[in-house]
Every structure is written in structure tokens, then in C-alpha cells.
Amino acid sequence: MLTNYLFKYFSGDPAFQDLAGHETRRRAKEVVAAGPLQYCEYYHHCRSIPCVDPRVNLMKFHDRSRRQPSEELAHIIVQVRNPLLSIRSFYAFQHKRAPRDCDDFLEMLRPELAYWSGFVEKWVLTPHPSRLVIRYDDLILDPSVTLARAIRFLQPGRPVDDDLLRRCIGSQRVVRSDWVAQQRSLWADSRLAAVEEQVMPLLERAGIERLFKPSPPAHHAN
């Protein structure tokens, strides 16, 4: 979603067609031009860092292998989210359905949590001279402020066109999946809260909101 917002803004066209679904696979075989942005969709274009096309100045990838040296990249925008929600999104992408139950979800959650933890340690918490961290929830809840930060990062010293940004936000289709409300029995399973507890130090250091609120301490009468 972040890249689609940026395409609209930098092309100057709030109706710029999103990269999504089959449209991604078709258009992303070539470099996508949106004004000054020349974008490589790593997974569908070249699977090379840097891109094989010298025009490219923006690309997206997830560093699944964790082998990409961050210091080789001059500027980085990192988008992060609570791992349970991030992995639930990945589950839907992989399986094209919701988890049947908590056991089903845990089969993916536990190994993916190791990837998420390594990603946050490397791309969010390790110092880098030019990095912007964007939290997914901020992009959803406050897109104006969050996108303005990204635009200033990409073109430092230039003012943000607030009117264009407002029109881009208004034209962007946003799907807000409230998985907790949709599957209350799944998220009520205490094992998910226990999994989140394992990464609490990372959540706190990265400033990512926890999904499960801590239980109040028990009071014992004397």
C-alpha cells in the first residue's frame, strides 16, 4: 500500500493504477515509472540488488534470506507491524484462506516469528545513516502525517504538496482486515499471547504496539 500511495503522489496522478494481484505480475515485469520514481518490484522483475536496470531508484523486498547487507543500501524505508498481524497477513497470502484454528496458525507463526525477529533486529534496530521506519498502523490510522514523512525522506528539502497528498489518500483503496473481530475464538487462545510475550523486548525497542494487553497483577488478601 505504501508504494501505491507513493506512485500516486510522485506521478501527480491520484488515479495512478495500483500494483495489486494479477496487475502486479503483469506490470512489474518492467520498471514502473511514477514521475521521478523508477520502481523495481524485486520478486517479479529481476530478483537482483541492485536492480539490473540502472534507471531504478526505488525497490521493495523482504530480505527473506537475511543475507542482504544493509550497509550497501544508501537509503532505506522499513515498514513494520506487530508480528502476529504481519504473519496472519502472510498466512492469508500463502494459503488464500483464514487459519482453521490456533494449531493451524501456530504451524506458521512459530517459524515465521524467527524471521520477523531477525528482520527487526537487522533493519529497524541496527544503526543505519539514512533510514525511515514506518509502522503499518500509522499508515492506516494517520496516512497524511505518515506519508508526508516518507515524501520528505525521498525528496529532502522540498515541500510536500498537501492538496495532492490529500487527493491521493482519498483515491487509495484501503482494505482494513480486522482479523481479531473476524475470528475471536482464534485470538482468544492464550497461546498467541504467550507467543507475543516472547518478542516483547523487540516490540518495546522498536516502538511497536502489543496486541495483547498484559493482565493486571493479582492482589492477595492477607
N, C-alpha and C positions, 0 to 999 in steps of 0.2 A: 504493500500500500504506500509506503514512503516513496518508493521510486515513481509510482504513478502520480503522486502529488508533485514531485519534482519535475516530471515530464511536462505536466500541465503548466506549471509556473514558468519554467525556463523556455518553453516553446512559445509562451504568451497566449496559449490557446486552452482555455478551461475545458474544451470538448476533446482534447487530445485523447485518442483511444487508449484505454488501459491495456497493459500486458497482463493477461489472465487466461488461465485454462488453455484451450487449443490455440488461442491467439498468441500466447507466449511462444509455443513451439513453432508456429509459422513465422512470426515476425522476428523472433530473437535469433534466427539463423544468420541474420545480418546485424550489423551495428545499428542501433536505434538512435536517430538524431532528434534532439529536442532543443532547439536553439543552440547555445554553446555546449550543451551536454552531448557527448558521443558515448553511448552506453553499450557495454557488453554484458549480455546475460550469460554468465560463465558456463552454466550447465547445458545450454542449447547452442552456444556459439563456438567456443574454441577450447574450453577447459584448460586454459593456459593463463598463468600470471607471471608477467604482464600479458595482456591480450596480444595476439599476433598482429592485430591491426593497430598501427601507430597513431591513428586518429583518436583512439579510445582514451577518455579521461575519467570515466566512471564505470565501475563494475560491481556486481554483487556476488558474494559467495559465502559459504557457511564454514569453511575450514574443517570439514568433517574428519579429515585425517590428522588435523592439528600439526601439519608439517610446514605450513606457510610461515616464514619468518616475518613477524610484524614489523621489524625494523626496515624491511625492504620496501614498505609502503609509505609514501610521503605523507598522505593524509588518510584518515580512517573515520568513517561514521559507523558506530556499532549500535545495533538495535537489540535490546534485551527485554526479557519478560520473566515473570515468575515461572520456574521450571515446570511445575505441574501443568500450567496452562499452555506453556510452549510445547511440551511433549504431548499434551492432549491434542493440540492442533496438528502436530506431526503424525499422530496416530490416525487422525481423520484423513490426512493426505495419503498415508500409506495404505490404509485399509478401506477407504471410501465408506466408512460407517463409524458409529459410536462404539466404544467398548461395551461388551456384553455385561461385564460386571467388574468388580475390583481386581479379581485374579487375572482377568484378561488384560486389563490396563497395566497391572504391575509387571507383566511379562516384558512390556516395552519400557515402562517407566524406570525400572531399576538400572538396566544397562545404559539407557539414554541419559540418566542423571549424571553418570560419569563423564559423558561427552559435554553436557551443559556446564558442569563444574570446571572442567578443563578450559572450556571456551571463555568463561567469565574470568577465570584467573589470568588467562593469556591476553584477552582482547579488551577487558574492562579494567582490571586491577593492576596489570603490569604497566609501568610508566611508558608513555609514548609522547613525542614532542608535538604532535598535531592530531588530536583525536576528539571527536564529539560523541558522547554517549546519549542515546535517545531511548527512553523507556516506552515500550509499546503502549502502556496505559496512558501516558502523557499525550501520545499521538492521537489516541482515541478521544480522551476527555478534553484536551486543550490543544486542538490542532493548530490554531493561529500562532500561539506562542512557540510551540514545538517546531513547526515548520519554519518560522522566522529564524530560529536558531540555526537550523540546517542551511537555510539560504545564505545567511551571513557567513557561515563556515565555508561554504562553497565559493562565495564571491566577497571576500573581506573588503571592507571599506566602501561598499556600495549600498545604498539604501534599499530596503525592502519595499516593493510596490504593494501597499496594503490592500488597495482595491482589487488588483489582480489576484492576490493571495486569497482574499475573501471569495472571489468568484470561483477560484479553483477548488476551494474547500466545499463550496455549495454544490459543485458539479460532480464531486467524487462519490461514487457509490461505496458505502461503508457497511459491511456485514458484521454485526456485533453478535457473536455467538455466546450466549450466557449458558455455558455448559453446566455450571453448578445448578442453576434453576432447572435445566432440562433433565438432569439425571441426579436428583437429590439423593437417591439411595447409594449411588456410587460415591459421591463426595462425602457422605456421612460415615463412610468406612474409616475407622480410626487409623488404619494402616497408612492412608495417604497423609494424614497429619504427621505421623511418625517419619515418613519419608522426607517431608518438608523440613522437619526438625533437624535432619542430618545436614542440611545445607544452610541452616540459619546463619552461621558466621559469614558465609558468602553473600547471602541476601542483605545482611546488615552492612557489610563493607561496600556493596555495590549500590546500596540505596533502593533495593527492590522490595516492594511491599509483600508481606507474607499473606498467604491465602487463608490459613487457619489461625485464628486468634488464640493466644495462649490462655489456658484455663486459669481462673483466679486461684490463688493459693488457698488450700484448705485451712479452716480455723478449727482448732480443737479446744473444747471446753476443759478447764481444769477441774 
